[in-house]
């Protein structure tokens, strides 16, 4: 009878250990996936920061007076007062 109780107790301990090991392995896999996702998101954040900086630089350039004048001349055919415009119609 004592022997049978020892065997049952040992089997229970073994099952608990197996369950604990399986749980630890699964948690490690989950943590690994979370780490990969975290790194991916961090790189996306850096890319978006760089893109934001590029847009800010473009906005500064577009808001400059020279660019506004150039766009007005090229796209809208607008010119400064007292400015003489010569057009080549030789073609």
C-alpha positions in Angstrom: 0.0 0.0 0.0 2.8 2.4 0.9 4.5 1.6 -2.3 1.4 2.3 -4.3 1.0 5.7 -2.6 4.7 6.6 -3.4 4.2 5.7 -7.1 1.0 7.8 -7.3 2.7 10.7 -5.5 5.7 10.5 -7.9 3.5 10.4 -10.9 1.6 13.5 -9.7 4.9 15.3 -9.1 6.1 14.3 -12.6 2.8 15.5 -14.2 3.1 18.8 -12.3 6.7 19.2 -13.5 5.8 18.4 -17.1 2.9 20.9 -16.9 5.2 23.6 -15.5 7.8 23.0 -18.2 5.3 23.2 -21.0 3.8 26.4 -19.5 7.3 28.0 -19.2 8.1 27.1 -22.8 4.8 28.5 -24.1 5.3 31.7 -22.1 8.9 32.0 -23.5 7.5 31.7 -27.1 4.9 34.3 -26.3 7.5 36.7 -24.9 9.7 36.1 -27.9 6.8 37.1 -30.2 6.1 40.2 -28.1 9.7 41.2 -28.3 9.7 40.8 -32.1 6.5 42.9 -32.4 8.0 45.5 -30.1 11.1 45.8 -32.3 9.0 46.0 -35.4 6.9 48.7 -33.9 9.9 50.6 -32.7 11.4 50.6 -36.2 8.0 51.8 -37.6 8.0 54.6 -35.1 11.5 55.7 -36.2 10.5 55.6 -39.9 7.4 57.7 -39.2 9.5 60.2 -37.2 11.9 60.5 -40.2 9.0 61.0 -42.5 7.5 63.6 -40.3 10.8 65.5 -40.3 10.9 65.3 -44.1 7.4 66.7 -44.3 8.3 69.5 -41.9 11.3 70.4 -44.1 9.1 70.4 -47.2 6.6 72.6 -45.5 9.2 75.1 -44.6 10.5 75.1 -48.1 7.1 75.5 -49.6 6.2 78.4 -47.3 9.3 80.3 -48.4 8.7 83.4 -50.5 10.9 82.2 -53.4 8.9 79.0 -53.8 5.6 80.9 -53.6 6.7 83.3 -56.3 8.0 80.6 -58.5 4.7 78.6 -58.2 2.7 81.8 -58.9 4.7 82.4 -62.0 4.8 78.9 -63.4 1.3 77.6 -62.4 -0.8 80.7 -62.3 0.9 83.0 -64.7 1.1 85.7 -62.1 3.9 88.3 -62.0 5.1 91.1 -59.8 3.9 94.6 -60.5 6.2 96.5 -63.0 7.8 93.2 -64.0 8.3 92.7 -67.7 7.6 89.3 -69.1 9.0 88.2 -72.5 7.5 85.2 -74.2 9.2 83.3 -77.0 6.7 82.6 -79.7 9.3 81.5 -82.2 8.2 77.9 -82.2 
